[in-house]
Amino acid sequence: MNTYAFETINLVKDRAKYVPADVPADALIFNAPRPIAGTTTWKGDWLSGTFYAAVNADDPWREDWIKANRSDHAMLVYFVDEETAKAAVREASGRYTDKYTPEMFEKHWRESYRSSFGKGAEVIECGEQEPLVVDEALEKRRAIYDAMFKLLDKIMRVANDTLWADTERTAHEALLEDIIERFDPALLPDYQKRMEDADENGEPVRRI
């Protein structure tokens, strides 16, 4: 079991004003003066900084995000409703609460809450992460396809530079896609994604 200690910011504020609507209610919210990591990240109103991150409870990288945010000195943010905050102030004030009129209490309870409970500390415990499941059969097919790609690249290089020099797609690229689609369709989306990534990054399409 790993533990990570954080300072906390406890706000009597509407969560919706700080956190995107699609962030789950049980997600951990972090804030920092520098970019931080998480399932979802965004910029917002200043707390300890303007950079925010949410780490979802079911995120497979949950502990990695928490560990990274601890290294970046991020603070955990909690949103407290007014009734909970008022109850905390009353309990902390003890017998002195009776000396306040309702009007005085309403006027000063927020300031009292900020000074006594506005910041705190918390330790997050993380258990062992489940190992990623690898589809061994798919990985073997990828290895075969990679080897096939390299072989076709060598065979088609000359043809590509002569017969198909003016076409947008290389001959070996089209041929390999046809082979994959015919004999192993499960790999086609993976192959097409790799081709798109290569194009977007300005890299040669012919790469393994």
CORFEN-V606612 format. One record per helix or strand. SS is the DSSP state (@ for helix, = for strand). FROM is the first residue (numbers start at 1). LEN is the number of residues. If there is no record, write none. Layout:
BEGIN
ss=SS from=FROM len=LEN
ss=SS from=FROM len=LEN
END
This chain:
BEGIN
ss== from=2 len=10
ss=@ from=15 len=3
ss== from=28 len=5
ss== from=40 len=4
ss== from=51 len=5
ss=@ from=62 len=10
ss== from=75 len=5
ss=@ from=82 len=18
ss=@ from=102 len=16
ss== from=119 len=8
ss=@ from=136 len=27
ss=@ from=171 len=13
ss=@ from=185 len=16
END
